[in-house]
Amino acid sequence: MGNRKELTPAQRKELLEALQKRFEKNLNRHKGIEWNKVQAKLEAAPEKLWSLNEMERTGGEPDVIDYDKKTGEYIFYDCSPETPKDRRSICYDNEALEARKTHKPVDSAMNMASVMGIALLTEEQYRSLQRIGNFDTKTSSWIQTPTAIRKLGGALFCDRRYDTVFVYHNGADSYYAARGFRGMLKV
């Protein structure tokens, strides 16, 4: 397989089965969307399947949450109850990672997302996710940060506490065991 972002037939079958099972278990997340149409799109996009597998492998539990009628794309978000377990204890981006002189985290959210072929959720996307369930009640997730805030050394993250979604700021170089990131992928 090498550097190719492609799954083996067995991996593809296993992932599609997991995605279908999650899709059918959570029909409230994607009203009016039919699995067979989603599956056809996925089977025609091996690199997107690879990215979804990375979301799954790192604990994201990706699921379809919307359909963009303009582009004809299905939109997947990480729908794990808490921020994905294998994407925690990371700072915001590589600039922040490089700025740390001691106790560097292993990676950054922006780098991990890029390697996985996904994007961090925006604040608007994070809030839309929270409308379909209660996520990050014990953890928090980095979100895309406006350039003006990032230039000043900050980054944004969100969580859900007291039945309310909060947006906070922190130094982009900070990292915590309970903070990771949620991703989005269009197929």
Contacts in CASP RR format, 6 or more apart in sequence:
PFRMAT RR
TARGET T0000
AUTHOR 0000-0000-0000
METHOD contacts of the structure
MODEL  1
MGNRKELTPAQRKELLEALQKRFEKNLNRHKGIEWNKVQAKLEAAPEKLW
SLNEMERTGGEPDVIDYDKKTGEYIFYDCSPETPKDRRSICYDNEALEAR
KTHKPVDSAMNMASVMGIALLTEEQYRSLQRIGNFDTKTSSWIQTPTAIR
KLGGALFCDRRYDTVFVYHNGADSYYAARGFRGMLKV
1 8 0 8 1.000
5 46 0 8 1.000
5 47 0 8 1.000
5 50 0 8 1.000
5 51 0 8 1.000
6 46 0 8 1.000
6 47 0 8 1.000
6 50 0 8 1.000
7 15 0 8 1.000
7 46 0 8 1.000
7 49 0 8 1.000
7 50 0 8 1.000
7 53 0 8 1.000
11 53 0 8 1.000
12 46 0 8 1.000
12 49 0 8 1.000
15 49 0 8 1.000
15 52 0 8 1.000
15 53 0 8 1.000
15 56 0 8 1.000
16 39 0 8 1.000
16 42 0 8 1.000
16 43 0 8 1.000
16 49 0 8 1.000
18 56 0 8 1.000
19 38 0 8 1.000
19 42 0 8 1.000
19 52 0 8 1.000
19 56 0 8 1.000
19 62 0 8 1.000
19 63 0 8 1.000
20 35 0 8 1.000
20 39 0 8 1.000
22 61 0 8 1.000
22 62 0 8 1.000
22 63 0 8 1.000
22 79 0 8 1.000
23 30 0 8 1.000
23 35 0 8 1.000
23 38 0 8 1.000
23 63 0 8 1.000
23 64 0 8 1.000
24 35 0 8 1.000
26 63 0 8 1.000
26 79 0 8 1.000
28 132 0 8 1.000
29 63 0 8 1.000
29 64 0 8 1.000
29 65 0 8 1.000
29 79 0 8 1.000
29 132 0 8 1.000
30 63 0 8 1.000
30 64 0 8 1.000
30 65 0 8 1.000
30 66 0 8 1.000
30 67 0 8 1.000
33 64 0 8 1.000
33 67 0 8 1.000
33 74 0 8 1.000
38 64 0 8 1.000
38 74 0 8 1.000
38 187 0 8 1.000
41 73 0 8 1.000
41 74 0 8 1.000
41 187 0 8 1.000
42 48 0 8 1.000
42 49 0 8 1.000
42 52 0 8 1.000
42 187 0 8 1.000
43 49 0 8 1.000
45 187 0 8 1.000
48 185 0 8 1.000
48 187 0 8 1.000
51 116 0 8 1.000
51 117 0 8 1.000
51 118 0 8 1.000
51 185 0 8 1.000
52 62 0 8 1.000
52 76 0 8 1.000
52 185 0 8 1.000
52 187 0 8 1.000
54 115 0 8 1.000
54 116 0 8 1.000
54 117 0 8 1.000
54 118 0 8 1.000
55 61 0 8 1.000
55 62 0 8 1.000
55 76 0 8 1.000
55 78 0 8 1.000
55 84 0 8 1.000
55 116 0 8 1.000
55 118 0 8 1.000
55 183 0 8 1.000
55 185 0 8 1.000
56 62 0 8 1.000
57 86 0 8 1.000
58 84 0 8 1.000
58 85 0 8 1.000
58 86 0 8 1.000
58 87 0 8 1.000
58 116 0 8 1.000
59 78 0 8 1.000
59 80 0 8 1.000
59 84 0 8 1.000
59 85 0 8 1.000
59 86 0 8 1.000
59 87 0 8 1.000
60 78 0 8 1.000
60 79 0 8 1.000
60 80 0 8 1.000
60 84 0 8 1.000
60 87 0 8 1.000
60 182 0 8 1.000
60 183 0 8 1.000
61 78 0 8 1.000
61 79 0 8 1.000
61 80 0 8 1.000
61 84 0 8 1.000
62 76 0 8 1.000
62 77 0 8 1.000
62 78 0 8 1.000
62 79 0 8 1.000
62 185 0 8 1.000
63 76 0 8 1.000
63 77 0 8 1.000
63 79 0 8 1.000
64 74 0 8 1.000
64 75 0 8 1.000
64 76 0 8 1.000
65 75 0 8 1.000
65 76 0 8 1.000
65 77 0 8 1.000
65 79 0 8 1.000
65 128 0 8 1.000
65 129 0 8 1.000
65 132 0 8 1.000
66 74 0 8 1.000
66 75 0 8 1.000
66 128 0 8 1.000
67 73 0 8 1.000
67 74 0 8 1.000
67 75 0 8 1.000
68 74 0 8 1.000
68 75 0 8 1.000
68 186 0 8 1.000
71 186 0 8 1.000
73 186 0 8 1.000
73 187 0 8 1.000
74 186 0 8 1.000
74 187 0 8 1.000
75 184 0 8 1.000
75 185 0 8 1.000
75 186 0 8 1.000
75 187 0 8 1.000
76 184 0 8 1.000
76 185 0 8 1.000
76 186 0 8 1.000
76 187 0 8 1.000
77 121 0 8 1.000
77 125 0 8 1.000
77 129 0 8 1.000
77 182 0 8 1.000
77 183 0 8 1.000
77 184 0 8 1.000
78 84 0 8 1.000
78 182 0 8 1.000
78 183 0 8 1.000
78 184 0 8 1.000
79 129 0 8 1.000
79 135 0 8 1.000
80 135 0 8 1.000
80 182 0 8 1.000
81 134 0 8 1.000
81 135 0 8 1.000
81 137 0 8 1.000
82 135 0 8 1.000
82 136 0 8 1.000
82 137 0 8 1.000
82 138 0 8 1.000
82 139 0 8 1.000
83 136 0 8 1.000
83 139 0 8 1.000
83 140 0 8 1.000
83 141 0 8 1.000
83 178 0 8 1.000
83 179 0 8 1.000
83 180 0 8 1.000
83 181 0 8 1.000
83 182 0 8 1.000
84 180 0 8 1.000
84 181 0 8 1.000
84 182 0 8 1.000
87 109 0 8 1.000
87 112 0 8 1.000
87 180 0 8 1.000
87 181 0 8 1.000
88 139 0 8 1.000
88 176 0 8 1.000
88 177 0 8 1.000
88 178 0 8 1.000
88 179 0 8 1.000
88 180 0 8 1.000
89 105 0 8 1.000
89 106 0 8 1.000
89 175 0 8 1.000
89 176 0 8 1.000
89 177 0 8 1.000
89 179 0 8 1.000
89 180 0 8 1.000
90 105 0 8 1.000
90 106 0 8 1.000
90 107 0 8 1.000
90 108 0 8 1.000
90 109 0 8 1.000
90 112 0 8 1.000
90 142 0 8 1.000
90 175 0 8 1.000
90 179 0 8 1.000
90 180 0 8 1.000
90 181 0 8 1.000
91 97 0 8 1.000
91 100 0 8 1.000
91 105 0 8 1.000
91 108 0 8 1.000
91 109 0 8 1.000
91 172 0 8 1.000
91 173 0 8 1.000
91 174 0 8 1.000
91 175 0 8 1.000
92 108 0 8 1.000
92 109 0 8 1.000
92 110 0 8 1.000
92 142 0 8 1.000
92 145 0 8 1.000
92 150 0 8 1.000
92 154 0 8 1.000
92 155 0 8 1.000
92 171 0 8 1.000
92 172 0 8 1.000
92 173 0 8 1.000
93 108 0 8 1.000
93 109 0 8 1.000
93 110 0 8 1.000
93 111 0 8 1.000
93 150 0 8 1.000
93 155 0 8 1.000
93 172 0 8 1.000
94 108 0 8 1.000
94 110 0 8 1.000
94 111 0 8 1.000
95 172 0 8 1.000
96 108 0 8 1.000
96 153 0 8 1.000
96 155 0 8 1.000
96 171 0 8 1.000
96 172 0 8 1.000
96 173 0 8 1.000
97 104 0 8 1.000
97 105 0 8 1.000
97 107 0 8 1.000
97 108 0 8 1.000
97 111 0 8 1.000
97 173 0 8 1.000
99 173 0 8 1.000
100 173 0 8 1.000
105 175 0 8 1.000
109 120 0 8 1.000
109 142 0 8 1.000
109 180 0 8 1.000
109 181 0 8 1.000
110 120 0 8 1.000
112 181 0 8 1.000
113 119 0 8 1.000
113 120 0 8 1.000
113 181 0 8 1.000
113 183 0 8 1.000
117 185 0 8 1.000
118 183 0 8 1.000
118 184 0 8 1.000
118 185 0 8 1.000
119 144 0 8 1.000
119 183 0 8 1.000
119 184 0 8 1.000
119 185 0 8 1.000
120 142 0 8 1.000
120 143 0 8 1.000
120 144 0 8 1.000
120 181 0 8 1.000
120 182 0 8 1.000
120 183 0 8 1.000
120 184 0 8 1.000
121 129 0 8 1.000
121 141 0 8 1.000
121 143 0 8 1.000
121 144 0 8 1.000
121 181 0 8 1.000
121 182 0 8 1.000
121 183 0 8 1.000
121 184 0 8 1.000
122 143 0 8 1.000
122 144 0 8 1.000
123 143 0 8 1.000
123 144 0 8 1.000
123 156 0 8 1.000
123 158 0 8 1.000
123 167 0 8 1.000
125 143 0 8 1.000
125 184 0 8 1.000
126 141 0 8 1.000
126 143 0 8 1.000
126 158 0 8 1.000
126 165 0 8 1.000
126 182 0 8 1.000
127 165 0 8 1.000
129 135 0 8 1.000
129 182 0 8 1.000
130 160 0 8 1.000
130 165 0 8 1.000
134 160 0 8 1.000
134 163 0 8 1.000
135 160 0 8 1.000
135 182 0 8 1.000
136 158 0 8 1.000
136 159 0 8 1.000
136 160 0 8 1.000
137 159 0 8 1.000
137 160 0 8 1.000
137 161 0 8 1.000
138 178 0 8 1.000
139 159 0 8 1.000
139 178 0 8 1.000
139 179 0 8 1.000
139 180 0 8 1.000
140 157 0 8 1.000
140 158 0 8 1.000
140 159 0 8 1.000
140 168 0 8 1.000
140 176 0 8 1.000
140 178 0 8 1.000
140 179 0 8 1.000
140 180 0 8 1.000
141 157 0 8 1.000
141 158 0 8 1.000
141 159 0 8 1.000
141 179 0 8 1.000
141 180 0 8 1.000
141 181 0 8 1.000
141 182 0 8 1.000
142 155 0 8 1.000
142 156 0 8 1.000
142 157 0 8 1.000
142 179 0 8 1.000
142 180 0 8 1.000
142 181 0 8 1.000
143 156 0 8 1.000
143 157 0 8 1.000
143 158 0 8 1.000
143 167 0 8 1.000
143 181 0 8 1.000
144 156 0 8 1.000
145 154 0 8 1.000
145 155 0 8 1.000
145 156 0 8 1.000
145 172 0 8 1.000
146 156 0 8 1.000
149 155 0 8 1.000
149 156 0 8 1.000
149 169 0 8 1.000
150 172 0 8 1.000
153 171 0 8 1.000
153 172 0 8 1.000
153 173 0 8 1.000
154 169 0 8 1.000
154 170 0 8 1.000
154 171 0 8 1.000
154 172 0 8 1.000
155 169 0 8 1.000
155 170 0 8 1.000
155 171 0 8 1.000
155 172 0 8 1.000
156 167 0 8 1.000
156 168 0 8 1.000
156 169 0 8 1.000
157 167 0 8 1.000
157 168 0 8 1.000
157 169 0 8 1.000
157 170 0 8 1.000
157 179 0 8 1.000
158 165 0 8 1.000
158 166 0 8 1.000
158 167 0 8 1.000
158 168 0 8 1.000
159 165 0 8 1.000
159 166 0 8 1.000
159 168 0 8 1.000
160 166 0 8 1.000
END
